[in-house]
Amino acid sequence: MKSVYILLCRTNTIFSGLIHMATGNKYTHAALSLDREMTRLYSFGRQNLYFPMIAGFVPEDIKMGVYRKNGGAPCAVYELRVSDKVYDTIESRINWFIAHKDYYRYNFLGILFYMLDIPFYRRKHYMCSQFVAEVLGSAGALKCPKEQSLMKPVDFEGLKELNLVYCGDLRGCVSSSDQALYPQGKLRTV
């Protein structure tokens, strides 16, 4: 058995603030990691630190960019245990996105539709939570409670297959000395 991790957070960017204001949800971003240290973290989001409209598939670094500027942002990390075969399928799917990243864009229009609770798909366009749901769902790792295009970051919180392993701020999620993940904050194990 192996594990994949889902990072949920809400940064203090204008875009995140608008989503939070419209939804009232605690978390506005979701990312998928293939390791506990989150050195391999992937999502759909801004590709340019200063201009959020340039967005698409991004390998993220929890110690750099938006995350670095938002150390006090609330976050939660969930662990999902999967078989080796399912893990390999997830990794293969992510490698596909990496190899074809220039063809994928952020689904800004999808945000409007998910706020209206209307399923909406655009070819080669994803929102962050839709990406996480699609990768995990297509690998057979997780059955989402709603259409993938309607998944919000907070929808992952209540899934029984996921174990909360950290809840706190981003600063406490990874130590500055690159030691263990989640050195501070609330750590929960099952």
C-alpha positions in Angstrom: 0.0 0.0 0.0 1.0 3.5 -0.8 -0.4 6.9 0.0 -1.3 10.1 -2.0 -2.1 13.3 -0.3 -4.6 16.1 -0.9 -3.7 19.6 0.2 -6.6 22.0 0.8 -5.8 25.7 1.5 -7.0 29.3 1.2 -4.4 31.9 0.4 -4.8 35.6 0.7 -4.7 36.2 -3.0 -7.4 38.3 -4.6 -8.7 35.3 -6.6 -8.9 33.1 -3.6 -10.5 35.9 -1.6 -13.2 36.3 -4.3 -13.9 32.5 -4.3 -14.1 32.5 -0.5 -16.4 35.5 -0.4 -18.7 33.9 -3.0 -18.8 30.5 -1.4 -18.0 31.1 2.3 -15.9 27.9 2.1 -12.9 27.5 4.4 -10.7 26.2 1.6 -10.5 27.5 -2.0 -7.6 25.4 -3.5 -6.9 21.7 -3.8 -3.7 20.0 -4.9 -2.6 16.4 -5.2 0.7 15.1 -3.9 2.4 11.8 -4.5 4.5 12.0 -1.3 4.1 13.0 2.3 6.8 15.7 2.0 4.8 17.3 -0.9 7.9 17.5 -3.1 5.6 16.3 -5.9 2.6 18.5 -5.6 0.3 19.1 -8.6 -2.8 21.2 -9.4 -4.4 23.7 -11.7 -3.7 27.3 -10.8 -1.7 30.3 -11.6 1.4 29.9 -13.7 2.5 33.4 -13.0 2.9 34.6 -9.4 1.7 38.1 -10.2 -1.0 37.5 -12.8 -3.7 34.9 -11.9 -5.3 34.8 -15.3 -2.3 33.0 -16.8 -3.3 29.6 -15.3 -3.2 26.0 -16.1 -1.6 22.7 -15.0 1.2 23.5 -12.5 3.6 21.5 -10.5 3.5 23.4 -7.2 6.2 23.9 -4.6 4.8 24.3 -1.0 7.9 26.3 -0.1 7.8 28.7 -3.1 5.5 31.2 -4.9 2.0 31.8 -3.6 2.5 29.2 -0.8 5.6 30.9 0.4 3.9 34.3 0.5 1.0 32.9 2.4 2.6 31.0 5.4 -0.3 31.8 7.7 -3.0 30.5 5.3 -5.3 27.8 6.6 -4.7 24.4 5.2 -5.5 20.7 5.7 -3.7 17.7 4.4 -5.6 14.4 3.8 -4.0 11.0 3.2 -5.6 8.5 0.9 -4.2 4.9 1.1 -4.1 3.2 -2.3 -2.8 -0.1 -3.8 0.5 0.0 -5.6 -1.3 -0.5 -8.9 -3.7 2.5 -8.3 -0.7 4.6 -7.2 1.1 3.8 -10.4 -2.1 4.8 -12.4 -2.3 8.1 -10.5 1.4 8.8 -11.2 1.0 7.9 -14.8 -1.9 10.2 -15.2 0.0 13.1 -13.6 3.0 12.3 -15.9 0.6 12.7 -18.8 -0.4 16.2 -17.6 3.3 17.1 -17.1 4.2 16.0 -20.6 1.2 17.9 -22.1 1.0 20.8 -19.7 1.1 23.4 -22.5 -2.3 22.1 -23.8 -4.2 22.5 -20.6 -5.8 25.7 -19.1 -7.6 26.7 -16.0 -11.4 26.4 -16.3 -12.4 29.9 -15.1 -15.8 29.5 -16.7 -16.3 26.3 -14.7 -16.2 28.3 -11.4 -19.4 30.1 -12.4 -21.1 26.8 -13.3 -20.1 25.0 -10.1 -21.4 27.9 -8.1 -24.7 27.4 -9.9 -24.4 23.7 -9.3 -24.5 22.9 -13.0 -22.0 20.3 -14.3 -19.7 21.9 -16.9 -16.8 20.4 -18.8 -14.5 22.1 -21.2 -12.0 20.1 -23.1 -8.5 20.5 -21.7 -9.7 22.9 -19.0 -9.7 22.1 -15.3 -10.3 23.7 -11.9 -8.0 22.6 -9.1 -10.5 20.4 -7.3 -11.9 19.0 -10.6 -8.3 18.0 -11.5 -7.8 16.2 -8.1 -11.2 14.5 -8.4 -10.6 13.4 -12.0 -7.2 12.0 -11.4 -8.3 10.1 -8.3 -11.6 9.0 -9.8 -10.1 7.8 -13.1 -7.6 5.7 -11.2 -10.3 4.1 -9.1 -8.8 5.6 -5.9 -11.8 7.6 -4.9 -15.5 7.8 -5.7 -16.6 11.4 -5.6 -20.0 12.2 -4.1 -20.8 14.5 -7.1 -19.8 15.3 -10.6 -16.1 16.0 -10.9 -16.8 19.4 -12.3 -18.8 20.3 -9.2 -16.2 19.2 -6.7 -15.1 22.0 -4.5 -12.0 21.8 -2.3 -14.1 21.6 0.8 -16.0 18.6 -0.6 -12.9 16.4 0.0 -13.1 17.1 3.8 -16.0 14.8 4.5 -14.9 11.8 2.4 -14.6 8.7 4.6 -11.7 7.3 2.5 -9.5 10.2 3.5 -7.6 10.6 6.8 -6.9 14.1 8.1 -3.1 14.1 8.9 -2.6 17.9 9.3 -4.8 20.9 10.0 -3.3 24.3 10.7 -1.5 26.9 8.7 0.9 26.4 5.7 3.8 27.6 7.8 3.3 24.7 10.2 2.8 22.2 7.3 6.5 22.1 6.3 9.4 23.2 8.4 11.9 25.6 7.0 14.7 23.2 7.6 13.2 20.6 5.3 12.6 18.2 8.1 9.5 16.2 8.7 6.2 17.3 7.2 3.7 18.6 9.8 6.2 19.3 12.6 3.7 21.7 14.2 0.0 22.1 14.2 -2.5 19.4 14.9 -1.4 16.0 13.8 -4.0 13.2 13.6 -3.3 9.6 12.8 -5.7 6.7 12.6 
